[in-house]
Amino acid sequence: MSSSDIDDPLPPDRDPRRVGAVFAAVLLLAVVAAIVIPTVEAGAKAPSGLTAAGAASTVRQFVDQAVVQGDGYTACALLTSPEQAAIARLGGAGDECRAVLGGDTSLLGVSTASDITGLDLHTTVHGATAVVAATAPGATPITFTLVPATAADRTTYKAPDAPWRIAGGAERVVTGGT
C-alpha cells in the first residue's frame, strides 16, 4: 500500500468532483424546499376575500357573535389586537375582551340573526383598509374600520374564517351603539 492510498479518504472509484456536485445538489434542493413549502402552505391559508363583500361579511359575523350569540371569544377573534385591548379597557381594570363582548352588548337594535340581515352595510375598500358603515332605519350610521387579517390572526385557536379584522368601531357594541 502506498502512502497516497492511506491519505485518500475516498475509494478510488469515487471522483471528489462528483461527490461535491451531488452534495451541492442535495443542499440546493434542501434550501429550495425550505423556501417553497412554507410559501405554498401560507398561500393555501391566506384569505382570498379582501373585497367589500368580505369586509361586510366580517362585520356581520362580529355583530352576530358579539350581540346575538353572546360569544365574546369569537367576536374578539374578529378584532385586531389593539381593538381587543380597547374593548377590554371599556370593561374596567383586569377585564378581557371576551368577557366584555360576552356580556351586555347592543348595536342598532339588533337582537336576532334576522335583524343582522336587515342592517344596511355600505362598504368601501381603499387599498389595505375597508370602511363599513352600518345603518338601521332611523339610526345614525356606525362606522367600522377593517384591515387584512394577519397570519397570526388566522392561526389563533378557533380563528374565524374571515379575511378582515376590525380595527375600529367595535366599541359601539359595548357603549350602546344605537
GUDOSE-928515 format. One record per atom (N, C-alpha, C): residue number from 1; chain; atom name; x, y, z. Coordinates in Angstrom, 3 decimals, padded with zeros to 6 digits. Layout:
% residues N
NUM | A | CA | X | Y | Z
...
This chain:
% residues 178
1 | A | N | 000.828 | -001.168 | 000.000
1 | A | CA | 000.000 | 000.000 | 000.000
1 | A | C | 000.877 | 001.236 | 000.000
2 | A | N | 000.590 | 002.141 | -000.875
2 | A | CA | 001.384 | 003.350 | -000.948
2 | A | C | 000.839 | 004.378 | 000.032
3 | A | N | 001.621 | 005.389 | 000.316
3 | A | CA | 001.200 | 006.433 | 001.256
3 | A | C | 000.041 | 007.251 | 000.703
4 | A | N | -000.079 | 007.329 | -000.626
4 | A | CA | -001.194 | 008.077 | -001.207
4 | A | C | -002.516 | 007.348 | -000.991
5 | A | N | -002.496 | 005.998 | -000.913
5 | A | CA | -003.714 | 005.238 | -000.637
5 | A | C | -004.204 | 005.461 | 000.782
6 | A | N | -003.309 | 005.624 | 001.714
6 | A | CA | -003.674 | 005.824 | 003.125
6 | A | C | -004.293 | 007.207 | 003.329
7 | A | N | -003.761 | 008.223 | 002.664
7 | A | CA | -004.237 | 009.591 | 002.833
7 | A | C | -005.524 | 009.868 | 002.065
8 | A | N | -005.872 | 009.068 | 001.118
8 | A | CA | -007.056 | 009.309 | 000.281
8 | A | C | -008.306 | 008.795 | 001.004
9 | A | N | -009.224 | 009.697 | 001.440
9 | A | CA | -010.405 | 009.272 | 002.190
9 | A | C | -011.478 | 008.646 | 001.303
10 | A | N | -011.412 | 008.807 | -000.013
10 | A | CA | -012.423 | 008.275 | -000.913
10 | A | C | -011.926 | 007.025 | -001.596
11 | A | N | -012.792 | 006.065 | -001.815
11 | A | CA | -012.390 | 004.894 | -002.612
11 | A | C | -011.961 | 005.352 | -004.001
12 | A | N | -011.128 | 004.581 | -004.665
12 | A | CA | -010.596 | 005.000 | -005.966
12 | A | C | -011.665 | 005.177 | -007.047
13 | A | N | -012.839 | 004.539 | -006.878
13 | A | CA | -013.857 | 004.672 | -007.911
13 | A | C | -014.742 | 005.910 | -007.720
14 | A | N | -014.464 | 006.732 | -006.753
14 | A | CA | -015.272 | 007.948 | -006.499
14 | A | C | -014.444 | 009.190 | -006.774
15 | A | N | -014.931 | 009.976 | -007.694
15 | A | CA | -014.270 | 011.226 | -008.069
15 | A | C | -014.698 | 012.315 | -007.085
16 | A | N | -013.788 | 013.024 | -006.455
16 | A | CA | -014.157 | 014.081 | -005.495
16 | A | C | -015.062 | 015.156 | -006.105
17 | A | N | -014.912 | 015.425 | -007.391
17 | A | CA | -015.762 | 016.432 | -008.028
17 | A | C | -017.207 | 015.948 | -008.090
18 | A | N | -017.401 | 014.668 | -008.366
18 | A | CA | -018.755 | 014.113 | -008.403
18 | A | C | -019.408 | 014.168 | -007.022
19 | A | N | -018.656 | 013.792 | -006.011
19 | A | CA | -019.179 | 013.825 | -004.642
19 | A | C | -019.566 | 015.265 | -004.274
20 | A | N | -018.734 | 016.203 | -004.621
20 | A | CA | -019.032 | 017.617 | -004.345
20 | A | C | -020.267 | 018.092 | -005.093
21 | A | N | -020.425 | 017.676 | -006.341
21 | A | CA | -021.587 | 018.071 | -007.144
21 | A | C | -022.868 | 017.482 | -006.566
22 | A | N | -022.818 | 016.228 | -006.133
22 | A | CA | -024.003 | 015.596 | -005.529
22 | A | C | -024.355 | 016.306 | -004.221
23 | A | N | -023.340 | 016.599 | -003.412
23 | A | CA | -023.579 | 017.305 | -002.158
23 | A | C | -024.200 | 018.680 | -002.422
24 | A | N | -023.709 | 019.411 | -003.379
24 | A | CA | -024.236 | 020.735 | -003.724
24 | A | C | -025.682 | 020.636 | -004.202
25 | A | N | -025.982 | 019.610 | -004.998
25 | A | CA | -027.354 | 019.425 | -005.498
25 | A | C | -028.311 | 019.126 | -004.352
26 | A | N | -027.906 | 018.274 | -003.430
26 | A | CA | -028.752 | 017.952 | -002.271
26 | A | C | -028.961 | 019.194 | -001.416
27 | A | N | -027.911 | 019.950 | -001.186
27 | A | CA | -028.007 | 021.178 | -000.409
27 | A | C | -028.942 | 022.183 | -001.084
28 | A | N | -028.836 | 022.321 | -002.392
28 | A | CA | -029.700 | 023.231 | -003.145
28 | A | C | -031.169 | 022.807 | -003.026
29 | A | N | -031.450 | 021.518 | -003.148
29 | A | CA | -032.824 | 021.026 | -003.006
29 | A | C | -033.379 | 021.295 | -001.614
30 | A | N | -032.545 | 021.137 | -000.592
30 | A | CA | -032.991 | 021.399 | 000.776
30 | A | C | -033.332 | 022.878 | 000.967
31 | A | N | -032.523 | 023.764 | 000.422
31 | A | CA | -032.783 | 025.204 | 000.527
31 | A | C | -034.070 | 025.579 | -000.214
32 | A | N | -034.234 | 025.062 | -001.418
32 | A | CA | -035.443 | 025.347 | -002.195
32 | A | C | -036.675 | 024.839 | -001.461
33 | A | N | -036.614 | 023.640 | -000.904
33 | A | CA | -037.752 | 023.085 | -000.164
33 | A | C | -038.067 | 023.942 | 001.059
34 | A | N | -037.046 | 024.432 | 001.737
34 | A | CA | -037.259 | 025.266 | 002.922
34 | A | C | -037.951 | 026.579 | 002.569
35 | A | N | -037.773 | 027.050 | 001.359
35 | A | CA | -038.412 | 028.295 | 000.918
35 | A | C | -039.787 | 028.025 | 000.331
36 | A | N | -039.914 | 027.032 | -000.514
36 | A | CA | -041.152 | 026.786 | -001.249
36 | A | C | -042.257 | 026.218 | -000.371
37 | A | N | -041.967 | 025.248 | 000.459
37 | A | CA | -043.018 | 024.588 | 001.242
37 | A | C | -043.755 | 025.570 | 002.158
38 | A | N | -043.076 | 026.394 | 002.978
38 | A | CA | -043.832 | 027.343 | 003.804
38 | A | C | -044.617 | 028.363 | 002.969
39 | A | N | -044.077 | 028.758 | 001.832
39 | A | CA | -044.769 | 029.718 | 000.977
39 | A | C | -046.051 | 029.122 | 000.426
40 | A | N | -045.991 | 027.877 | -000.017
40 | A | CA | -047.183 | 027.215 | -000.541
40 | A | C | -048.215 | 027.030 | 000.563
41 | A | N | -047.785 | 026.624 | 001.765
41 | A | CA | -048.711 | 026.449 | 002.882
41 | A | C | -049.349 | 027.778 | 003.270
42 | A | N | -048.557 | 028.846 | 003.316
42 | A | CA | -049.108 | 030.160 | 003.657
42 | A | C | -050.110 | 030.606 | 002.608
43 | A | N | -049.809 | 030.356 | 001.342
43 | A | CA | -050.734 | 030.720 | 000.276
43 | A | C | -052.038 | 029.968 | 000.376
44 | A | N | -051.981 | 028.735 | 000.812
44 | A | CA | -053.197 | 027.932 | 000.939
44 | A | C | -054.077 | 028.441 | 002.062
45 | A | N | -053.465 | 029.045 | 003.092
45 | A | CA | -054.229 | 029.537 | 004.232
45 | A | C | -054.601 | 031.004 | 004.091
46 | A | N | -054.028 | 031.709 | 003.149
46 | A | CA | -054.280 | 033.135 | 003.010
46 | A | C | -055.711 | 033.381 | 002.549
47 | A | N | -056.363 | 034.369 | 003.143
47 | A | CA | -057.729 | 034.643 | 002.747
47 | A | C | -057.774 | 035.239 | 001.347
48 | A | N | -058.827 | 034.951 | 000.633
48 | A | CA | -058.943 | 035.475 | -000.717
48 | A | C | -060.023 | 036.544 | -000.809
49 | A | N | -060.682 | 036.850 | 000.288
49 | A | CA | -061.822 | 037.755 | 000.251
49 | A | C | -061.539 | 039.180 | 000.680
50 | A | N | -060.404 | 039.742 | 000.310
50 | A | CA | -060.140 | 041.136 | 000.662
50 | A | C | -060.934 | 042.044 | -000.265
51 | A | N | -062.230 | 041.893 | -000.191
51 | A | CA | -063.174 | 042.632 | -001.018
51 | A | C | -064.159 | 043.356 | -000.118
52 | A | N | -064.979 | 044.185 | -000.716
52 | A | CA | -066.032 | 044.868 | 000.041
52 | A | C | -066.992 | 043.848 | 000.643
53 | A | N | -067.325 | 042.813 | -000.123
53 | A | CA | -068.226 | 041.775 | 000.389
53 | A | C | -067.600 | 041.040 | 001.567
54 | A | N | -066.294 | 040.769 | 001.507
54 | A | CA | -065.600 | 040.127 | 002.613
54 | A | C | -065.587 | 040.989 | 003.860
55 | A | N | -065.409 | 042.304 | 003.689
55 | A | CA | -065.422 | 043.228 | 004.827
55 | A | C | -066.815 | 043.273 | 005.458
56 | A | N | -067.845 | 043.360 | 004.626
56 | A | CA | -069.218 | 043.384 | 005.141
56 | A | C | -069.535 | 042.085 | 005.878
57 | A | N | -069.070 | 040.966 | 005.342
57 | A | CA | -069.286 | 039.672 | 005.993
57 | A | C | -068.610 | 039.624 | 007.358
58 | A | N | -067.423 | 040.185 | 007.467
58 | A | CA | -066.715 | 040.214 | 008.743
58 | A | C | -067.502 | 041.009 | 009.773
59 | A | N | -068.055 | 042.156 | 009.379
59 | A | CA | -068.855 | 042.964 | 010.301
59 | A | C | -070.116 | 042.201 | 010.718
60 | A | N | -070.765 | 041.540 | 009.767
60 | A | CA | -071.961 | 040.746 | 010.114
60 | A | C | -071.607 | 039.629 | 011.092
61 | A | N | -070.481 | 038.950 | 010.857
61 | A | CA | -070.037 | 037.896 | 011.779
61 | A | C | -069.801 | 038.470 | 013.167
62 | A | N | -069.154 | 039.628 | 013.225
62 | A | CA | -068.858 | 040.251 | 014.509
62 | A | C | -070.144 | 040.592 | 015.258
63 | A | N | -071.071 | 041.227 | 014.582
63 | A | CA | -072.336 | 041.605 | 015.234
63 | A | C | -073.079 | 040.347 | 015.686
64 | A | N | -073.085 | 039.324 | 014.861
64 | A | CA | -073.746 | 038.072 | 015.231
64 | A | C | -073.120 | 037.480 | 016.491
65 | A | N | -071.803 | 037.383 | 016.523
65 | A | CA | -071.121 | 036.766 | 017.666
65 | A | C | -071.222 | 037.622 | 018.928
66 | A | N | -071.023 | 038.933 | 018.801
66 | A | CA | -071.000 | 039.808 | 019.971
66 | A | C | -072.393 | 040.107 | 020.507
67 | A | N | -073.350 | 040.346 | 019.620
67 | A | CA | -074.673 | 040.813 | 020.057
67 | A | C | -075.692 | 039.675 | 020.125
68 | A | N | -075.805 | 038.894 | 019.055
68 | A | CA | -076.844 | 037.860 | 019.006
68 | A | C | -076.426 | 036.620 | 019.794
69 | A | N | -075.238 | 036.081 | 019.518
69 | A | CA | -074.793 | 034.843 | 020.157
69 | A | C | -074.202 | 035.055 | 021.553
70 | A | N | -073.680 | 036.241 | 021.819
70 | A | CA | -073.009 | 036.484 | 023.100
70 | A | C | -071.705 | 035.712 | 023.235
71 | A | N | -071.074 | 035.387 | 022.106
71 | A | CA | -069.814 | 034.642 | 022.090
71 | A | C | -068.658 | 035.637 | 022.021
72 | A | N | -068.232 | 036.093 | 023.190
72 | A | CA | -067.170 | 037.085 | 023.257
72 | A | C | -065.850 | 036.603 | 022.704
73 | A | N | -065.563 | 035.309 | 022.853
73 | A | CA | -064.298 | 034.779 | 022.360
73 | A | C | -064.206 | 034.922 | 020.841
74 | A | N | -065.234 | 034.437 | 020.132
74 | A | CA | -065.209 | 034.508 | 018.670
74 | A | C | -065.306 | 035.952 | 018.193
75 | A | N | -066.117 | 036.760 | 018.878
75 | A | CA | -066.233 | 038.170 | 018.500
75 | A | C | -064.880 | 038.863 | 018.610
76 | A | N | -064.152 | 038.600 | 019.679
76 | A | CA | -062.838 | 039.229 | 019.854
76 | A | C | -061.830 | 038.743 | 018.819
77 | A | N | -061.970 | 037.501 | 018.381
77 | A | CA | -061.056 | 036.974 | 017.371
77 | A | C | -061.227 | 037.689 | 016.030
78 | A | N | -062.338 | 038.405 | 015.852
78 | A | CA | -062.572 | 039.180 | 014.628
78 | A | C | -062.016 | 040.599 | 014.733
79 | A | N | -061.355 | 040.902 | 015.841
79 | A | CA | -060.783 | 042.227 | 016.078
79 | A | C | -059.263 | 042.171 | 016.027
80 | A | N | -058.643 | 043.298 | 015.703
80 | A | CA | -057.191 | 043.398 | 015.794
80 | A | C | -056.809 | 043.415 | 017.273
81 | A | N | -055.558 | 043.142 | 017.573
81 | A | CA | -055.092 | 043.156 | 018.968
81 | A | C | -055.322 | 044.505 | 019.641
82 | A | N | -055.003 | 045.638 | 018.994
82 | A | CA | -055.262 | 046.920 | 019.641
82 | A | C | -056.763 | 047.152 | 019.908
83 | A | N | -057.632 | 046.693 | 019.000
83 | A | CA | -059.071 | 046.860 | 019.210
83 | A | C | -059.545 | 045.968 | 020.354
84 | A | N | -058.962 | 044.777 | 020.470
84 | A | CA | -059.288 | 043.906 | 021.602
84 | A | C | -058.919 | 044.585 | 022.923
85 | A | N | -057.754 | 045.220 | 022.958
85 | A | CA | -057.313 | 045.919 | 024.167
85 | A | C | -058.244 | 047.086 | 024.498
86 | A | N | -058.692 | 047.809 | 023.469
86 | A | CA | -059.619 | 048.934 | 023.696
86 | A | C | -060.943 | 048.437 | 024.273
87 | A | N | -061.444 | 047.307 | 023.774
87 | A | CA | -062.689 | 046.729 | 024.298
87 | A | C | -062.483 | 046.307 | 025.747
88 | A | N | -061.364 | 045.678 | 026.049
88 | A | CA | -061.079 | 045.227 | 027.418
88 | A | C | -061.065 | 046.413 | 028.382
89 | A | N | -060.489 | 047.545 | 027.957
89 | A | CA | -060.442 | 048.743 | 028.818
89 | A | C | -061.839 | 049.271 | 029.129
90 | A | N | -062.782 | 049.072 | 028.209
90 | A | CA | -064.158 | 049.537 | 028.450
90 | A | C | -064.812 | 048.769 | 029.597
91 | A | N | -064.358 | 047.543 | 029.831
91 | A | CA | -064.923 | 046.728 | 030.897
91 | A | C | -064.375 | 047.064 | 032.270
92 | A | N | -063.227 | 047.676 | 032.317
92 | A | CA | -062.623 | 048.013 | 033.603
92 | A | C | -061.299 | 047.300 | 033.777
93 | A | N | -060.668 | 047.599 | 034.899
93 | A | CA | -059.349 | 047.043 | 035.181
93 | A | C | -059.403 | 045.519 | 035.249
94 | A | N | -058.483 | 044.893 | 034.559
94 | A | CA | -058.367 | 043.442 | 034.599
94 | A | C | -059.343 | 042.690 | 033.712
95 | A | N | -060.260 | 043.364 | 033.056
95 | A | CA | -061.204 | 042.669 | 032.181
95 | A | C | -060.529 | 042.253 | 030.886
96 | A | N | -061.086 | 041.229 | 030.260
96 | A | CA | -060.618 | 040.762 | 028.955
96 | A | C | -061.688 | 041.069 | 027.927
97 | A | N | -061.252 | 041.192 | 026.681
97 | A | CA | -062.160 | 041.478 | 025.577
97 | A | C | -063.317 | 040.491 | 025.555
98 | A | N | -063.019 | 039.205 | 025.652
98 | A | CA | -064.073 | 038.189 | 025.534
98 | A | C | -065.110 | 038.296 | 026.638
99 | A | N | -064.701 | 038.732 | 027.829
99 | A | CA | -065.666 | 038.899 | 028.921
99 | A | C | -066.565 | 040.104 | 028.663
100 | A | N | -065.969 | 041.171 | 028.135
100 | A | CA | -066.744 | 042.383 | 027.855
100 | A | C | -067.738 | 042.128 | 026.722
101 | A | N | -067.280 | 041.509 | 025.630
101 | A | CA | -068.182 | 041.264 | 024.500
101 | A | C | -069.127 | 040.095 | 024.752
102 | A | N | -068.865 | 039.287 | 025.745
102 | A | CA | -069.761 | 038.192 | 026.090
102 | A | C | -070.870 | 038.649 | 027.026
103 | A | N | -070.832 | 039.913 | 027.415
103 | A | CA | -071.823 | 040.446 | 028.347
103 | A | C | -072.952 | 041.174 | 027.643
104 | A | N | -073.367 | 042.279 | 028.226
104 | A | CA | -074.495 | 043.053 | 027.714
104 | A | C | -074.026 | 043.948 | 026.568
105 | A | N | -074.379 | 043.565 | 025.356
105 | A | CA | -073.970 | 044.325 | 024.176
105 | A | C | -075.187 | 044.627 | 023.321
106 | A | N | -075.079 | 045.684 | 022.517
106 | A | CA | -076.170 | 046.021 | 021.590
106 | A | C | -075.607 | 046.823 | 020.427
107 | A | N | -076.340 | 046.771 | 019.327
107 | A | CA | -075.928 | 047.535 | 018.155
107 | A | C | -077.142 | 047.733 | 017.259
108 | A | N | -077.531 | 048.966 | 017.091
108 | A | CA | -078.580 | 049.352 | 016.149
108 | A | C | -079.866 | 048.521 | 016.285
109 | A | N | -080.192 | 048.138 | 017.502
109 | A | CA | -081.428 | 047.398 | 017.737
109 | A | C | -081.377 | 045.934 | 017.326
110 | A | N | -080.205 | 045.411 | 017.008
110 | A | CA | -080.071 | 044.005 | 016.605
110 | A | C | -080.202 | 043.109 | 017.835
111 | A | N | -081.054 | 042.092 | 017.728
111 | A | CA | -081.136 | 041.097 | 018.799
111 | A | C | -081.281 | 039.677 | 018.256
112 | A | N | -081.560 | 039.540 | 016.968
112 | A | CA | -081.692 | 038.219 | 016.349
112 | A | C | -080.903 | 038.179 | 015.041
113 | A | N | -080.715 | 036.972 | 014.533
113 | A | CA | -079.993 | 036.811 | 013.261
113 | A | C | -080.721 | 037.514 | 012.123
114 | A | N | -082.040 | 037.509 | 012.159
114 | A | CA | -082.777 | 038.182 | 011.078
114 | A | C | -082.587 | 039.698 | 011.150
115 | A | N | -082.345 | 040.233 | 012.357
115 | A | CA | -082.063 | 041.669 | 012.475
115 | A | C | -080.747 | 042.023 | 011.773
116 | A | N | -079.803 | 041.112 | 011.815
116 | A | CA | -078.496 | 041.368 | 011.177
116 | A | C | -078.676 | 041.519 | 009.675
117 | A | N | -079.497 | 040.675 | 009.081
117 | A | CA | -079.698 | 040.774 | 007.637
117 | A | C | -080.410 | 042.069 | 007.275
118 | A | N | -081.101 | 042.677 | 008.234
118 | A | CA | -081.777 | 043.945 | 007.990
118 | A | C | -080.860 | 045.156 | 008.059
119 | A | N | -079.629 | 044.955 | 008.541
119 | A | CA | -078.679 | 046.069 | 008.581
119 | A | C | -078.253 | 046.438 | 007.169
120 | A | N | -078.180 | 047.724 | 006.912
120 | A | CA | -077.657 | 048.198 | 005.630
120 | A | C | -076.169 | 048.456 | 005.829
121 | A | N | -075.345 | 047.738 | 005.098
121 | A | CA | -073.897 | 047.896 | 005.212
121 | A | C | -073.355 | 048.497 | 003.926
122 | A | N | -072.828 | 049.700 | 004.043
122 | A | CA | -072.203 | 050.374 | 002.902
122 | A | C | -070.693 | 050.245 | 003.083
123 | A | N | -070.033 | 049.580 | 002.136
123 | A | CA | -068.614 | 049.247 | 002.280
123 | A | C | -067.779 | 049.852 | 001.170
124 | A | N | -066.644 | 050.406 | 001.573
124 | A | CA | -065.657 | 050.883 | 000.607
124 | A | C | -064.304 | 050.291 | 000.976
125 | A | N | -063.525 | 049.956 | -000.036
125 | A | CA | -062.184 | 049.419 | 000.179
125 | A | C | -061.195 | 050.373 | -000.465
126 | A | N | -060.201 | 050.772 | 000.325
126 | A | CA | -059.137 | 051.656 | -000.155
126 | A | C | -057.817 | 050.966 | 000.138
127 | A | N | -057.283 | 050.249 | -000.834
127 | A | CA | -056.026 | 049.533 | -000.634
127 | A | C | -056.186 | 048.453 | 000.416
128 | A | N | -055.440 | 048.582 | 001.514
128 | A | CA | -055.468 | 047.574 | 002.572
128 | A | C | -056.388 | 047.953 | 003.726
129 | A | N | -057.325 | 048.855 | 003.471
129 | A | CA | -058.273 | 049.272 | 004.505
129 | A | C | -059.683 | 049.242 | 003.940
130 | A | N | -060.603 | 048.758 | 004.755
130 | A | CA | -062.012 | 048.781 | 004.371
130 | A | C | -062.770 | 049.575 | 005.428
131 | A | N | -063.792 | 050.286 | 004.993
131 | A | CA | -064.660 | 051.028 | 005.900
131 | A | C | -066.079 | 050.546 | 005.641
132 | A | N | -066.735 | 050.120 | 006.724
132 | A | CA | -068.106 | 049.630 | 006.634
132 | A | C | -068.973 | 050.521 | 007.506
133 | A | N | -069.953 | 051.164 | 006.882
133 | A | CA | -070.924 | 051.976 | 007.628
133 | A | C | -072.195 | 051.143 | 007.769
134 | A | N | -072.544 | 050.826 | 009.008
134 | A | CA | -073.743 | 050.029 | 009.292
134 | A | C | -074.862 | 050.962 | 009.713
135 | A | N | -076.023 | 050.798 | 009.091
135 | A | CA | -077.172 | 051.627 | 009.469
135 | A | C | -078.410 | 050.744 | 009.592
136 | A | N | -079.312 | 051.226 | 010.417
136 | A | CA | -080.627 | 050.617 | 010.567
136 | A | C | -081.632 | 051.749 | 010.431
137 | A | N | -082.877 | 051.440 | 010.082
137 | A | CA | -083.869 | 052.509 | 009.902
137 | A | C | -083.946 | 053.435 | 011.125
138 | A | N | -083.814 | 054.721 | 010.858
138 | A | CA | -083.929 | 055.731 | 011.903
138 | A | C | -082.731 | 055.854 | 012.824
139 | A | N | -081.638 | 055.201 | 012.523
139 | A | CA | -080.465 | 055.241 | 013.396
139 | A | C | -079.295 | 055.918 | 012.698
140 | A | N | -078.396 | 056.445 | 013.497
140 | A | CA | -077.176 | 057.052 | 012.984
140 | A | C | -076.214 | 055.940 | 012.572
141 | A | N | -075.557 | 056.063 | 011.427
141 | A | CA | -074.621 | 055.023 | 010.988
141 | A | C | -073.480 | 054.819 | 011.984
142 | A | N | -073.042 | 053.603 | 012.078
142 | A | CA | -071.877 | 053.252 | 012.892
142 | A | C | -070.803 | 052.779 | 011.924
143 | A | N | -069.609 | 053.332 | 012.064
143 | A | CA | -068.530 | 053.046 | 011.126
143 | A | C | -067.524 | 052.081 | 011.735
144 | A | N | -067.208 | 051.040 | 010.977
144 | A | CA | -066.174 | 050.077 | 011.339
144 | A | C | -065.023 | 050.233 | 010.354
145 | A | N | -063.808 | 050.218 | 010.864
145 | A | CA | -062.613 | 050.232 | 010.025
145 | A | C | -061.982 | 048.848 | 010.104
146 | A | N | -061.645 | 048.283 | 008.956
146 | A | CA | -061.092 | 046.931 | 008.911
146 | A | C | -059.751 | 046.914 | 008.186
147 | A | N | -058.910 | 045.979 | 008.601
147 | A | CA | -057.612 | 045.752 | 007.961
147 | A | C | -057.494 | 044.250 | 007.659
148 | A | N | -056.623 | 043.869 | 006.740
148 | A | CA | -056.482 | 042.439 | 006.429
148 | A | C | -056.053 | 041.633 | 007.655
149 | A | N | -056.600 | 040.443 | 007.780
149 | A | CA | -056.189 | 039.533 | 008.843
149 | A | C | -054.739 | 039.135 | 008.610
150 | A | N | -053.968 | 039.086 | 009.677
150 | A | CA | -052.567 | 038.667 | 009.574
150 | A | C | -052.486 | 037.145 | 009.674
151 | A | N | -051.316 | 036.618 | 009.392
151 | A | CA | -051.110 | 035.171 | 009.537
151 | A | C | -051.360 | 034.753 | 010.981
152 | A | N | -050.934 | 035.585 | 011.926
152 | A | CA | -051.165 | 035.270 | 013.343
152 | A | C | -052.657 | 035.264 | 013.657
153 | A | N | -053.415 | 036.210 | 013.085
153 | A | CA | -054.869 | 036.243 | 013.294
153 | A | C | -055.512 | 034.948 | 012.817
154 | A | N | -055.063 | 034.462 | 011.673
154 | A | CA | -055.688 | 033.295 | 011.049
154 | A | C | -055.304 | 031.979 | 011.706
155 | A | N | -054.253 | 031.978 | 012.517
155 | A | CA | -053.801 | 030.725 | 013.113
155 | A | C | -054.078 | 030.638 | 014.603
156 | A | N | -054.760 | 031.617 | 015.186
156 | A | CA | -055.098 | 031.518 | 016.603
156 | A | C | -056.149 | 030.443 | 016.815
157 | A | N | -056.273 | 030.011 | 018.029
157 | A | CA | -057.235 | 028.967 | 018.381
157 | A | C | -058.640 | 029.393 | 017.973
158 | A | N | -059.327 | 028.540 | 017.235
158 | A | CA | -060.693 | 028.773 | 016.755
158 | A | C | -060.823 | 030.088 | 015.983
159 | A | N | -059.805 | 030.423 | 015.212
159 | A | CA | -059.829 | 031.667 | 014.429
159 | A | C | -060.974 | 031.637 | 013.426
160 | A | N | -061.774 | 032.688 | 013.383
160 | A | CA | -062.855 | 032.742 | 012.396
160 | A | C | -062.279 | 032.815 | 010.981
161 | A | N | -062.985 | 032.219 | 010.050
161 | A | CA | -062.557 | 032.247 | 008.657
161 | A | C | -063.032 | 033.554 | 008.036
162 | A | N | -062.307 | 034.613 | 008.334
162 | A | CA | -062.655 | 035.939 | 007.830
162 | A | C | -061.381 | 036.603 | 007.320
163 | A | N | -061.433 | 037.211 | 006.156
163 | A | CA | -060.235 | 037.806 | 005.572
163 | A | C | -059.837 | 039.139 | 006.214
164 | A | N | -060.759 | 039.770 | 006.905
164 | A | CA | -060.522 | 041.076 | 007.515
164 | A | C | -060.602 | 040.963 | 009.030
165 | A | N | -060.012 | 041.955 | 009.726
165 | A | CA | -060.173 | 042.110 | 011.173
165 | A | C | -060.595 | 043.552 | 011.423
166 | A | N | -061.469 | 043.725 | 012.389
166 | A | CA | -061.982 | 045.060 | 012.720
166 | A | C | -060.942 | 045.785 | 013.561
167 | A | N | -060.540 | 046.963 | 013.100
167 | A | CA | -059.523 | 047.766 | 013.773
167 | A | C | -060.126 | 048.979 | 014.471
168 | A | N | -061.391 | 049.274 | 014.220
168 | A | CA | -062.040 | 050.422 | 014.860
168 | A | C | -063.551 | 050.323 | 014.730
169 | A | N | -064.252 | 050.838 | 015.733
169 | A | CA | -065.713 | 050.871 | 015.700
169 | A | C | -066.379 | 049.823 | 016.568
170 | A | N | -065.644 | 048.791 | 016.968
170 | A | CA | -066.243 | 047.694 | 017.744
170 | A | C | -066.731 | 048.143 | 019.109
171 | A | N | -066.145 | 049.193 | 019.629
171 | A | CA | -066.547 | 049.656 | 020.965
171 | A | C | -068.013 | 050.066 | 021.023
172 | A | N | -068.608 | 050.363 | 019.889
172 | A | CA | -070.010 | 050.784 | 019.873
172 | A | C | -070.965 | 049.703 | 020.345
173 | A | N | -070.581 | 048.416 | 020.245
173 | A | CA | -071.463 | 047.367 | 020.747
173 | A | C | -071.449 | 047.321 | 022.267
174 | A | N | -070.409 | 047.890 | 022.870
174 | A | CA | -070.307 | 047.919 | 024.336
174 | A | C | -070.926 | 049.201 | 024.885
175 | A | N | -070.743 | 050.288 | 024.152
175 | A | CA | -071.219 | 051.591 | 024.643
175 | A | C | -072.650 | 051.889 | 024.208
176 | A | N | -073.335 | 050.889 | 023.655
176 | A | CA | -074.739 | 051.080 | 023.296
176 | A | C | -074.915 | 051.706 | 021.932
177 | A | N | -074.368 | 051.080 | 020.925
177 | A | CA | -074.426 | 051.610 | 019.564
177 | A | C | -075.843 | 051.613 | 019.006
178 | A | N | -076.518 | 052.716 | 019.198
178 | A | CA | -077.877 | 052.856 | 018.653
178 | A | C | -077.936 | 054.064 | 017.756
